[in-house]
Amino acid sequence: MYRAIGTVKSRAFRVLWMLEELGQDYDLIAAAPRSDEARKYNPLGKIPALVDGDGVLTDSVAIMTYLADKHGALTAPAGTPARTQQDAMTLWLIDEMDALLWTAAKHSFALPEAMRVPDIIPALHKEFARNAEGLTKRLGDQEFLMGDAISVPDLLAVHCLGWSFGAGFPALPDPLKAYSKRLRARPAFRAAAAR
């Protein structure tokens, strides 16, 4: 059985949702960032971590990719053009959405107050809104980002879209709202959120 380390209201949620989508049993070990519990699994105290047997895995996207490959689900096969396109979408989401959200979080509460630059936040909002329009175009009329099946980029995107709402970023384009709402209604998403 897997052991997931983190909290539901963090990037660990992506891993929990992935485990639920895969139908895998797991225990959630509650650990806040930089806590003693988190440092047992990652010397930097970052969450999430995932324990699989003797292995300890870190970074939410790396963990999701590992789980997708291990279980042969929610991913295109490694070494295929479809996987390269999926990986490109995943990396785009990390660069153009997740990074902006995390930078805003750092300058809102995560950094020591003397290091925060709150004046950067409006620029991050504007950039995120531009990227949300780009994601809307990439989604087009597909049900999922990579076509007709849910995959790693969908979990990452929906988590980022929810994070943006909670962080007071500009409203999302209607197609992204509908996409996010549809995926958040999935039983696996609800099961992970209920943890």
C-alpha positions as CSV (number, residue, x, y, z in Angstrom):
1,M,0.0,0.0,0.0
2,Y,1.2,3.5,-0.8
3,R,1.8,6.1,1.8
4,A,1.1,9.7,0.7
5,I,2.7,12.5,2.7
6,G,1.2,16.0,2.7
7,T,-2.1,17.7,3.1
8,V,-5.2,17.9,0.9
9,K,-4.8,21.6,0.6
10,S,-1.5,21.5,-1.1
11,R,0.1,20.0,-4.2
12,A,-0.2,16.6,-2.5
13,F,-3.9,16.8,-3.6
14,R,-2.7,16.0,-7.2
15,V,-1.1,12.7,-5.9
16,L,-4.2,11.8,-3.9
17,W,-6.5,12.4,-6.9
18,M,-4.2,10.3,-9.1
19,L,-4.2,7.4,-6.6
20,E,-8.0,7.6,-6.4
21,E,-8.3,7.7,-10.3
22,L,-6.1,4.6,-10.4
23,G,-8.1,2.8,-7.7
24,Q,-5.1,2.3,-5.5
25,D,-5.2,1.9,-1.7
26,Y,-3.1,4.4,0.2
27,D,-2.7,6.0,3.6
28,L,-2.4,9.7,4.0
29,I,0.1,10.9,6.5
30,A,-0.7,14.5,7.3
31,A,2.4,16.6,7.1
32,A,2.6,20.4,6.6
33,P,5.5,21.8,4.6
34,R,8.8,22.1,6.5
35,S,7.3,20.1,9.4
36,D,9.3,17.4,11.2
37,E,7.0,14.8,9.6
38,A,7.6,16.1,6.1
39,R,11.4,16.1,6.7
40,K,11.3,12.4,7.5
41,Y,10.5,11.9,3.8
42,N,12.2,14.9,2.2
43,P,15.2,16.6,3.9
44,L,14.0,19.9,2.5
45,G,10.6,19.4,4.2
46,K,8.7,19.8,0.9
47,I,5.4,18.0,0.3
48,P,4.2,15.8,-1.3
49,A,6.1,12.6,-1.0
50,L,5.0,9.1,-1.8
51,V,6.4,6.0,-0.2
52,D,6.2,2.9,-2.4
53,G,7.9,0.0,-0.7
54,D,11.4,1.1,0.1
55,G,11.3,4.0,-2.3
56,V,10.5,7.6,-1.3
57,L,9.4,9.8,-4.3
58,T,9.1,13.5,-4.2
59,D,7.5,16.3,-6.4
60,S,3.9,16.0,-7.3
61,V,4.3,15.8,-11.1
62,A,7.2,13.3,-10.9
63,I,5.0,11.2,-8.6
64,M,2.0,11.4,-10.9
65,T,4.2,10.4,-13.9
66,Y,5.6,7.5,-11.9
67,L,2.2,6.2,-10.9
68,A,0.8,6.6,-14.5
69,D,3.7,4.7,-15.9
70,K,3.7,2.0,-13.2
71,H,-0.1,1.4,-13.5
72,G,-0.3,2.0,-17.3
73,A,-3.2,4.5,-16.9
74,L,-3.9,8.2,-17.3
75,T,-0.9,8.5,-19.7
76,A,0.2,7.8,-23.2
77,P,2.9,5.1,-23.4
78,A,6.5,6.3,-22.9
79,G,8.5,6.7,-26.1
80,T,5.6,7.6,-28.3
81,P,4.7,10.9,-30.0
82,A,1.5,11.1,-27.9
83,R,3.6,10.9,-24.7
84,T,5.9,13.7,-25.9
85,Q,2.8,15.8,-26.6
86,Q,1.5,14.9,-23.1
87,D,4.8,15.8,-21.5
88,A,4.9,19.1,-23.4
89,M,1.5,20.0,-22.0
90,T,2.5,19.0,-18.5
91,L,5.7,21.1,-18.7
92,W,3.7,24.0,-20.2
93,L,1.3,23.8,-17.2
94,I,4.2,23.8,-14.7
95,D,5.8,26.8,-16.4
96,E,2.8,28.9,-17.3
97,M,0.3,28.2,-14.5
98,D,1.8,26.4,-11.5
99,A,4.9,28.7,-11.4
100,L,2.8,31.8,-11.5
101,L,0.6,30.6,-8.7
102,W,3.5,29.6,-6.5
103,T,5.3,32.9,-7.1
104,A,2.1,34.8,-6.0
105,A,1.9,32.5,-2.9
106,K,5.5,33.3,-2.0
107,H,4.9,37.0,-2.3
108,S,1.6,36.8,-0.4
109,F,2.5,34.7,2.6
110,A,5.2,32.0,2.1
111,L,8.3,34.3,2.1
112,P,9.3,36.2,5.2
113,E,7.5,39.6,5.0
114,A,10.7,41.6,4.4
115,M,11.3,39.5,1.2
116,R,7.9,39.9,-0.3
117,V,7.2,42.1,-3.3
118,P,3.5,42.4,-3.4
119,D,3.7,44.8,-6.4
120,I,4.5,41.7,-8.6
121,I,1.1,40.1,-8.0
122,P,-0.9,42.2,-10.6
123,A,1.6,41.2,-13.3
124,L,1.2,37.5,-12.3
125,H,-2.6,37.8,-12.5
126,K,-2.3,39.3,-16.0
127,E,0.1,36.6,-17.1
128,F,-2.1,33.9,-15.7
129,A,-5.2,35.3,-17.4
130,R,-3.3,35.3,-20.7
131,N,-2.2,31.7,-20.2
132,A,-5.8,30.7,-19.2
133,E,-6.9,32.0,-22.6
134,G,-4.1,29.9,-24.2
135,L,-5.2,26.8,-22.3
136,T,-8.8,27.4,-23.4
137,K,-7.6,27.4,-27.0
138,R,-5.5,24.2,-26.4
139,L,-8.5,22.5,-24.9
140,G,-10.8,23.5,-27.8
141,D,-13.8,21.3,-28.0
142,Q,-12.1,18.2,-26.5
143,E,-13.4,16.7,-23.3
144,F,-9.8,16.4,-21.9
145,L,-6.6,18.2,-22.7
146,M,-5.0,15.3,-24.6
147,G,-8.2,14.2,-26.3
148,D,-10.8,11.7,-25.2
149,A,-9.2,10.3,-22.1
150,I,-8.2,11.9,-18.8
151,S,-4.5,12.1,-18.2
152,V,-1.8,13.6,-16.0
153,P,-2.1,17.1,-17.5
154,D,-5.8,17.2,-16.6
155,L,-5.2,16.6,-13.0
156,L,-2.4,19.2,-12.9
157,A,-4.5,21.7,-14.8
158,V,-7.7,21.3,-12.7
159,H,-5.6,21.6,-9.5
160,C,-4.0,24.8,-10.8
161,L,-7.4,26.2,-11.9
162,G,-8.8,25.6,-8.4
163,W,-5.7,27.1,-6.8
164,S,-6.2,30.2,-8.9
165,F,-9.8,30.6,-7.8
166,G,-8.8,30.2,-4.1
167,A,-5.9,32.7,-4.5
168,G,-8.1,35.4,-5.9
169,F,-6.8,35.3,-9.5
170,P,-9.0,36.7,-12.3
171,A,-12.0,34.7,-13.3
172,L,-11.4,31.9,-15.8
173,P,-12.8,31.8,-19.3
174,D,-16.2,30.0,-19.3
175,P,-14.9,26.9,-21.2
176,L,-12.2,26.4,-18.5
177,K,-14.8,26.8,-15.7
178,A,-16.9,24.2,-17.3
179,Y,-14.0,21.8,-17.9
180,S,-12.8,22.3,-14.2
181,K,-16.4,21.8,-12.9
182,R,-16.8,18.6,-14.9
183,L,-13.5,17.1,-13.7
184,R,-14.1,18.2,-10.1
185,A,-17.4,16.2,-10.2
186,R,-15.5,12.9,-10.8
187,P,-15.8,10.4,-8.0
188,A,-12.0,10.2,-7.6
189,F,-11.7,13.9,-7.2
190,R,-14.4,14.0,-4.6
191,A,-12.9,11.0,-2.7
192,A,-9.5,12.7,-2.6
193,A,-11.1,16.0,-1.4
194,A,-12.9,14.1,1.3
195,R,-9.6,13.0,2.8
